Amino acid sequence: MPELKTQKNDASVEAFLNSVEDEKKRQDSYAILELMKEVTGADPVMWGTSIIGFGNYHYKYASGREGDWMVAGFSPRKQNLTVYLTSGIAQYGELLEKLGKYTTGKGCLYIKKLEHVNLDVLRELVKQSVENLAKGNVLEEG
């Protein structure tokens, strides 16, 4: 089986965030950094060249594919802030209704600006995702 391209590494989280050109996106990124540190209780670590992850867990799918991934994370992408909720998105419909302006992927929230979302709801989403991951309620292979 091929190894996952995005791996945890020793690159500097602060240097990465300071390299974000858009001042507002950089400020929003630091706010998400603090929120995730608080919720996960973990220190931020770079995963690949552009994802900041918190915590680590080992997964193994029924297919036999396995690897390590972050418990929660985010990336200040050019188009939006991408928030990775490892336990998936679909199960959080009630909270998502209260979040504000966003779009989703399979396990991601895409947020243009942090001011477009309710930070208390975002904090609760991350918290519940971390708790569900600890209980083994995670995304299936896809």
C-alpha positions in Angstrom: 0.0 0.0 0.0 1.3 3.5 -0.8 2.2 5.6 2.1 0.1 8.7 2.8 1.8 11.8 1.3 0.9 14.2 4.1 3.1 13.3 7.0 3.8 14.9 10.4 7.1 16.8 10.3 9.3 19.2 12.3 8.7 22.3 10.2 7.8 25.5 12.2 4.1 26.2 12.6 4.9 29.8 13.5 7.1 30.3 10.4 4.4 28.8 8.2 1.6 31.0 9.6 3.9 34.1 9.3 4.3 33.3 5.6 0.6 33.7 5.0 0.5 36.8 2.9 -3.1 37.9 3.6 -3.1 39.7 6.9 -6.7 38.8 7.8 -6.2 35.2 6.9 -3.0 35.1 9.1 -5.0 36.6 12.0 -7.8 34.2 11.5 -5.3 31.3 11.4 -3.8 32.3 14.7 -7.3 32.5 16.2 -8.0 28.9 15.0 -4.6 27.8 16.2 -5.5 29.0 19.8 -9.0 27.5 19.6 -7.7 24.1 18.5 -4.9 24.1 21.1 -7.5 24.8 23.8 -10.0 22.2 22.6 -7.5 19.3 21.8 -5.0 20.0 24.6 -2.3 19.2 22.0 0.6 21.3 20.6 0.3 22.2 16.9 2.5 20.3 14.4 3.0 20.7 10.7 1.6 17.9 8.5 3.0 18.2 5.0 3.8 21.7 3.9 0.5 23.4 4.6 -1.6 21.7 7.3 -1.4 22.4 11.0 -2.5 19.3 13.0 -3.2 18.6 16.6 -2.9 15.2 18.3 -2.3 12.0 16.5 -4.2 8.7 16.1 -3.7 5.5 14.2 -6.4 4.3 11.9 -7.0 1.0 10.2 -9.8 0.5 7.6 -11.5 -2.8 6.8 -9.6 -2.9 3.6 -6.3 -3.2 5.6 -5.2 0.3 4.7 -3.8 2.0 7.8 -1.8 5.0 8.9 -1.5 7.9 11.2 -3.4 11.2 11.0 -4.1 14.3 13.1 -7.1 14.4 15.6 -8.0 17.9 14.3 -6.3 20.4 12.0 -6.6 23.4 9.7 -4.9 25.0 6.7 -5.0 28.6 5.6 -5.6 27.9 1.9 -5.7 30.6 -0.8 -9.5 30.4 -1.2 -10.5 29.7 2.4 -9.6 28.4 5.8 -9.9 24.6 5.7 -10.8 23.0 9.1 -10.3 19.2 9.2 -12.7 17.4 11.5 -11.4 13.8 11.3 -14.6 12.2 12.6 -16.5 13.6 9.5 -19.1 16.4 9.0 -22.5 14.8 8.3 -23.2 13.9 11.9 -23.1 17.5 13.0 -26.1 18.9 11.1 -27.6 20.6 14.1 -24.4 22.4 15.0 -23.7 23.3 11.4 -27.1 25.0 11.2 -25.8 27.4 13.8 -22.3 27.8 12.5 -22.8 30.6 9.9 -21.4 30.9 6.4 -19.3 27.9 5.3 -19.1 25.0 2.8 -18.1 21.4 3.4 -16.1 18.5 2.0 -16.2 15.0 3.3 -14.2 15.8 6.5 -13.6 19.5 6.0 -15.2 22.9 6.7 -14.3 25.6 4.3 -14.6 29.1 5.8 -13.8 32.3 3.9 -13.4 34.5 7.0 -13.6 33.6 10.6 -16.0 36.5 11.2 -18.5 34.6 9.0 -18.9 31.9 11.6 -19.9 31.6 15.3 -16.7 30.8 17.1 -18.5 29.1 20.0 -20.2 26.7 17.5 -16.8 26.1 15.7 -15.2 25.3 19.1 -18.1 22.8 19.9 -17.7 21.2 16.5 -14.0 20.6 17.0 -14.7 19.3 20.6 -17.4 16.9 19.5 -15.2 15.7 16.6 -12.3 15.0 18.9 -14.6 13.2 21.4 -16.2 11.1 18.6 -12.7 10.2 17.3 -11.8 9.0 20.8 -14.9 6.8 20.8 -13.9 5.3 17.5 -16.6 7.2 15.5 -14.6 8.1 12.4 -14.8 8.5 8.7 -14.9 5.3 6.6 -12.4 4.9 3.9 -13.3 6.9 0.9 
